[in-house]
Amino acid sequence: MTGVITGSGLYTPPESISNDELVAAFNEYVHRWNHKHAADIAAGRAQALAESSSEFIVKASGIKHRYVHDKTGLLDPERMCPNIPDRPEEELSCQAEYSVNAAKVALAKAGKTGEDIDLVVLGASNLQRLYPAIAIEVQEAIGARGWALDMSLGCSAATGATIVASQAVQAGTARRALVVVPELTTGHMNWRDRDSHFIFGDASVSLVVEKAETAKAGSWEILSTRMLSKYSATAIRNNQGYLDRCDPNTQNSDSKLFHQQGRRVFKDVVPLASKFILEHLEAHSLAPAQVGRYWLHQANHKLNSLVAERVLGREATREESPIILDEFGNTASAGSLIAFSRHSEDLATGSYGVMCSFGAGYSLGSLLLQRR
C-alpha cells in the first residue's frame, strides 16, 4: 500500500465558453483574415482559412463546453488570447490561486487543515514560472509545513504528482500530502488553429493523500502505481520556455504554442495506453471486468472510448468510464483526477478503480485504487 486518498476538490473559473460562442469568434477571425489576404489567395500565394463549426468540434473531440480564466480575449477576433494581467510579485499567482481554491475543497472533505499537510506536490502541463516553485507558494498560502515541489510531465503531471505524494507517504518522508493540479491551459493554446482551437479549458483539482491509519472510512486506498514514458519528438509539443528570447526569429512563432499531429497521437496512444492498463491489472491478477470504474485521461472522447473498449473487450458504459470533457474540455493532466472527483462517491466499499493518464511526452501514469 502506498497511501490513501481521503479527499478531493475541484475548482473551475467562473467564465465559460460554449462551442457556438467559440465558433462565432473563430469564424469572424477567418473572415477578416481571408478578406485581408484576398489578393494573395486569388493569386495562389496564400490558402484561404476554413471555418469551424460546433458540429465539427463535437465530432472531432466530444467537447461541447469549457471553463476559462478569461473569455473576453478568447472571443475577440483581433486578439484570440486570454487577457491575464501580470500580478504584483507580492500577490498570489494565478496558478497558486487555482491550487488553493481546489485544495480548500479537498482538505474540507478529508477533515484536515493546511497545518496538517507536510508535503505539497504540484503537477501541471505548464507552469507560469520556473521559480520560486508554485507549490511553495501554495504551501505558504494554506499554512502547510514540510516541503513542496513542482512537477512537469505533460499530460501525466497530475497522476505523476499523486504517485510522488503516495510514495512519500509510504516512505515516511511525509505524513500527509496535498496534490494540486492548476491547469490554466488556455494560455498555451493556439486559438487561431482550426484543428485545435476548441480543445482546452481551465480547471484545478486537488487530492489529499495520507497514511492508512489516519484515513477515514470511504477513502480510496492506492494499491499500486505505474509510470511509463516514451519520447516522441513531434507528436505533441509546446516549445514555450525561457530561451525564447534568445532566438528573435522564432520567439513569437506558433511552435511556441500547443501543436500536435492528432492522427499520429491517436494511432500511437490507443495501443500504448490499453496495454499499459492491462499489464497493470494483470500484475494484480485482476480481470478488467472486476474494475468498477476507469477514470481516464479526458483528452478526446473517441480516444477514451477506444482505450476503454480495448481494455474491457467491449464498449464501456458511461458508468464504467465516465466522460467529463464534454463539460470541461481537455484540461491536460487534470482530466483523470477531475473524473475521479466527480464520479467516485457512488462506488461501494471494496470496489476497484483505475485512474490513468496518457498523452504528451509520451507519458502514462496509472493508479490502482480500492474503496475502503
C-alpha positions in Angstrom: 0.0 0.0 0.0 1.4 3.4 -1.0 -1.2 5.8 0.6 -4.8 6.6 0.8 -6.8 9.4 -0.9 -9.0 10.9 1.8 -10.3 14.0 0.0 -10.6 15.5 -3.5 -11.5 19.0 -4.6 -12.4 20.7 -7.9 -12.3 24.4 -8.9 -13.4 25.9 -12.1 -13.1 29.6 -13.0 -16.5 31.4 -13.3 -16.4 32.1 -17.0 -17.1 29.6 -19.7 -17.5 29.3 -23.5 -19.9 27.1 -25.5 -18.9 25.7 -28.9 -21.3 28.2 -30.6 -19.6 31.2 -28.9 -16.2 29.9 -29.8 -17.1 29.2 -33.4 -18.6 32.6 -33.9 -15.4 34.3 -32.8 -13.2 31.9 -34.8 -15.2 32.3 -38.0 -15.1 36.1 -37.7 -11.3 35.9 -37.4 -11.3 33.7 -40.5 -13.5 36.1 -42.4 -11.2 39.1 -41.5 -8.0 37.1 -42.4 -9.4 36.0 -45.7 -10.5 39.5 -46.6 -7.2 41.0 -45.6 -5.3 38.4 -47.8 -7.8 38.2 -50.6 -5.3 39.3 -53.3 -2.8 36.6 -52.2 -5.5 34.0 -52.0 -6.7 34.8 -55.5 -3.2 34.7 -56.9 -2.4 31.4 -55.3 0.2 32.8 -52.9 -1.9 32.0 -49.8 -4.5 29.5 -48.9 -7.9 30.6 -47.6 -8.6 29.7 -44.0 -11.5 27.3 -43.4 -14.4 28.0 -41.0 -15.1 25.9 -37.9 -18.4 24.6 -36.7 -20.0 23.3 -33.5 -20.8 20.0 -35.3 -17.1 19.6 -36.4 -15.9 20.2 -32.8 -18.3 17.6 -31.3 -17.4 15.1 -33.9 -13.7 15.6 -33.6 -13.5 15.7 -29.8 -16.8 15.3 -28.0 -16.3 18.7 -26.4 -19.3 21.0 -26.0 -18.2 23.5 -23.4 -15.1 24.6 -21.4 -14.4 26.7 -18.4 -11.9 29.5 -19.0 -10.0 32.1 -17.0 -10.9 34.9 -19.3 -13.4 34.8 -22.3 -13.1 38.4 -23.4 -9.7 37.9 -25.1 -10.6 34.5 -26.4 -13.7 35.8 -28.2 -12.0 38.9 -29.6 -11.2 38.1 -33.2 -8.3 40.6 -33.1 -6.7 39.0 -30.1 -7.6 35.3 -29.7 -5.7 35.0 -26.5 -6.9 35.3 -22.8 -6.4 38.5 -21.0 -4.4 37.6 -17.9 -2.6 40.7 -16.5 0.6 40.2 -14.6 0.1 40.4 -10.8 2.5 42.1 -8.4 5.0 39.6 -7.0 3.6 40.1 -3.6 0.1 38.8 -4.7 -0.9 35.2 -5.1 -0.1 34.0 -8.6 -2.9 32.7 -10.9 -1.9 29.1 -10.7 -1.4 29.3 -6.9 -4.8 30.8 -6.6 -6.3 27.9 -8.7 -4.4 25.4 -6.5 -5.6 27.0 -3.2 -9.2 27.1 -4.3 -9.2 23.3 -5.2 -7.2 22.5 -2.1 -9.7 24.1 0.3 -12.4 21.7 -1.0 -10.1 18.6 -0.8 -8.9 19.5 2.7 -12.5 20.0 3.9 -13.6 16.7 2.5 -10.6 15.0 4.2 -11.4 16.8 7.5 -8.0 18.4 7.5 -6.5 21.9 7.5 -3.4 23.3 5.8 -1.4 22.8 9.0 -1.9 19.0 8.7 -0.1 18.9 5.4 3.7 18.4 5.3 4.2 17.9 1.6 2.7 19.8 -1.4 3.2 18.3 -4.9 2.0 20.5 -7.8 1.7 18.9 -11.2 0.7 20.8 -14.3 1.3 20.6 -18.0 2.5 24.2 -18.0 4.0 26.3 -15.2 3.6 30.1 -15.3 7.1 30.5 -13.8 10.1 28.3 -13.0 11.0 29.6 -9.5 10.2 30.0 -6.8 8.2 26.8 -7.2 4.5 27.5 -7.3 4.0 24.6 -4.9 6.0 26.5 -2.3 3.7 29.5 -2.8 0.7 27.2 -2.2 2.3 25.7 0.8 2.7 29.2 2.3 -0.9 30.3 1.3 -2.5 27.3 3.1 -0.2 27.3 6.1 1.3 23.8 5.3 4.5 22.6 6.9 7.4 20.5 5.5 8.3 20.9 1.8 6.9 21.4 -1.6 7.8 20.8 -5.3 6.5 21.4 -8.8 6.3 18.6 -11.3 6.1 18.9 -15.1 5.3 15.8 -17.0 2.8 16.9 -19.7 -0.5 15.0 -19.7 0.7 12.8 -16.8 1.7 15.6 -14.5 -1.3 15.0 -12.2 -1.0 11.2 -11.9 2.7 11.6 -11.5 2.3 14.1 -8.7 -0.2 11.8 -7.0 2.3 8.9 -7.3 5.1 11.0 -5.9 2.9 12.1 -3.0 1.8 8.5 -2.2 5.4 7.3 -2.4 6.5 10.0 0.1 3.8 8.9 2.5 4.8 5.3 2.1 8.5 6.1 2.7 7.7 8.2 5.7 9.1 11.4 4.3 5.6 12.9 4.6 2.8 12.1 7.0 0.1 13.8 4.8 0.5 15.2 1.3 -1.5 17.5 -0.8 -1.6 17.2 -4.6 -2.6 20.3 -6.5 -3.1 20.5 -10.3 -3.7 24.0 -11.5 -4.3 23.5 -15.3 -4.6 27.0 -16.7 -4.3 25.7 -20.2 -5.9 28.4 -22.3 -2.8 30.5 -22.2 -0.8 27.9 -24.3 -3.5 27.2 -26.9 -3.3 28.5 -30.5 -6.8 29.8 -30.8 -6.3 30.6 -34.5 -5.7 26.9 -35.4 -8.9 25.3 -36.7 -7.8 21.8 -35.8 -7.2 22.6 -32.1 -8.9 26.0 -31.3 -11.6 24.2 -29.3 -9.6 21.7 -27.2 -8.6 23.2 -23.9 -10.3 24.5 -20.8 -9.1 25.8 -17.4 -9.7 24.0 -14.1 -7.9 22.9 -10.9 -8.2 19.7 -8.9 -6.6 18.6 -5.6 -6.2 15.4 -3.6 -5.2 14.7 0.0 -3.1 11.6 0.4 -2.2 10.2 3.9 -1.4 7.0 5.8 -4.0 4.3 6.2 -4.1 4.6 10.0 -5.3 8.2 9.8 -7.7 7.6 6.9 -11.4 7.8 7.3 -13.9 5.2 6.0 -14.9 5.6 2.4 -11.4 6.7 1.3 -9.5 5.2 -1.6 -6.5 3.0 -0.9 -3.8 3.3 -3.5 -2.9 -0.4 -4.0 -0.2 0.2 -6.6 1.1 2.7 -9.1 2.9 2.6 -12.5 4.5 5.2 -14.7 5.8 5.0 -18.2 7.4 7.5 -20.6 8.3 7.1 -24.3 9.8 10.1 -26.1 8.0 11.4 -29.1 9.8 14.3 -30.8 6.9 15.8 -32.8 3.6 14.2 -31.9 2.6 16.7 -29.1 4.6 19.7 -28.3 4.7 23.1 -26.6 8.0 24.8 -27.0 7.4 27.8 -24.8 10.3 28.4 -22.5 12.8 30.8 -21.0 15.2 30.6 -24.0 12.5 32.0 -26.4 14.0 35.5 -26.4 17.4 34.1 -27.4 16.2 33.4 -30.9 14.3 36.5 -32.2 13.4 34.7 -35.4 11.2 32.2 -33.7 10.3 33.7 -30.3 6.7 34.5 -31.5 6.1 31.6 -33.8 3.2 29.1 -33.5 5.6 26.4 -32.4 5.8 28.1 -29.0 2.1 27.2 -28.5 0.4 23.8 -28.3 0.5 21.8 -31.5 0.1 18.1 -32.3 -0.2 15.5 -35.0 -3.6 14.3 -34.0 -3.9 11.2 -36.1 -0.5 10.0 -35.1 -1.2 10.6 -31.4 -4.4 8.5 -31.7 -2.6 5.7 -33.5 0.3 5.7 -31.0 -1.6 6.2 -27.7 -4.5 3.8 -28.1 -2.4 0.6 -28.1 0.1 2.0 -25.7 -2.4 3.1 -23.1 -4.6 0.0 -23.3 -1.6 -2.4 -23.0 -0.3 -0.3 -20.1 -3.6 -0.6 -18.1 -4.0 -4.3 -18.9 -0.5 -5.1 -17.7 -1.1 -3.2 -14.5 -4.2 -5.2 -13.8 -2.6 -8.5 -14.8 0.2 -7.8 -12.2 -2.6 -7.9 -9.6 -4.4 -10.9 -11.1 -7.4 -8.6 -11.8 -9.7 -9.1 -14.8 -10.7 -5.8 -16.4 -14.4 -6.5 -15.6 -13.5 -6.6 -11.9 -12.7 -2.9 -12.0 -15.8 -0.8 -11.2 -14.6 2.4 -12.8 -11.9 3.7 -15.2 -11.1 7.4 -14.7 -9.3 8.0 -18.0 -7.4 11.0 -19.4 -10.2 13.1 -20.9 -8.3 14.4 -24.0 -10.7 13.1 -26.7 -14.0 11.2 -26.5 -13.0 8.7 -29.3 -9.6 8.2 -27.8 -11.0 7.4 -24.3 -13.7 5.2 -25.7 -11.4 3.1 -27.8 -8.9 2.7 -24.9 -11.7 1.5 -22.6 -13.0 -0.8 -25.3 -9.6 -2.4 -25.8 -9.2 -2.9 -22.0 -12.7 -4.4 -21.5 -13.0 -6.2 -24.8 -16.3 -4.4 -25.4 -17.7 -0.9 -25.5 -17.6 0.7 -22.0 -20.7 2.3 -20.4 -20.5 5.9 -19.1 -20.7 4.5 -15.6 -17.6 2.3 -16.2 -15.6 5.0 -18.0 -17.1 8.5 -17.2 -16.6 11.3 -19.7 -16.3 14.8 -18.3 -14.6 16.5 -21.3 -17.9 17.4 -22.9 -18.3 19.9 -20.0 -14.7 20.8 -19.2 -12.9 20.3 -22.5 -9.4 18.9 -22.4 -7.9 20.0 -19.0 -4.5 18.4 -19.8 -3.2 16.4 -16.9 -6.2 17.2 -14.6 -8.7 15.2 -16.6 -8.5 11.8 -14.9 -8.4 13.4 -11.5 -11.5 15.5 -12.3 -13.3 12.4 -13.5 -12.4 10.7 -10.2 -13.5 13.7 -8.2 -16.8 13.8 -10.0 -17.5 10.1 -10.3 -16.2 8.1 -7.3 -18.6 8.6 -4.4 -21.2 6.1 -5.6 -18.9 3.1 -5.6 -19.3 0.5 -2.8 -16.7 -0.5 -0.3 -14.3 -2.9 -1.9 -14.7 -1.6 -5.4 -11.7 -1.2 -7.6 -10.9 1.8 -9.8 -8.1 2.7 -12.2 -7.0 6.3 -12.6 -5.0 6.6 -15.8 -3.4 9.4 -17.8 -1.8 9.2 -21.3 -0.6 11.8 -23.7 2.1 14.4 -24.3 5.6 13.1 -23.9 4.5 10.4 -24.4 3.8 9.9 -20.7 1.5 7.5 -18.9 0.5 7.1 -15.3 -1.8 4.6 -13.6 -3.1 4.2 -10.1 -5.0 1.1 -9.0 -7.4 2.1 -6.2 -9.8 0.3 -3.9 -12.6 1.8 -1.8 -12.1 1.3 1.9 
